[in-house]
Amino acid sequence: MHELSVCQGLMQQVERVAAAHGATAVERIVLQIGGLSGVEPPLLERAFEIARAGTVASGAELEIRTGPVVVQCQECGGKSAVPANRLLCNYCGEWRVRVVEGEELLLLTVEMDM
């Protein structure tokens, strides 16, 4: 389960943010996960329970926001939200598209106790 290593990296980043702000604890962490990121939100939530133990975020709540997969067509230039398993232009049906959203795993918010 690579979600555990993702969470361990997340905890390192959260600890750096907390230390930089002199926080005594982290109360809430908000992530944005794209549909093509390769990260499964339910598995990430379970891994978070393990990875947060013994860290400044040991009592933190994890909020996961999922975003759409958006492609831009190389033929007509249109941008459209598409299912993760059907990367085709919604306007002209072209298969030559570029993913412009949906591959991200972003740390959006860290709420801390000072």
Secondary structure, DSSP 8 states (H G I E B T S, - for coil): -HHHHHHHHHHHHHHHHHHHTT-SEEEEEEEEEETTSS--HHHHHHHHHHHTTTSTTTT-EEEEEEE-EEEEETTT--EEEE-TT----TTT--S-EEEEES--EEEEEEEEE-
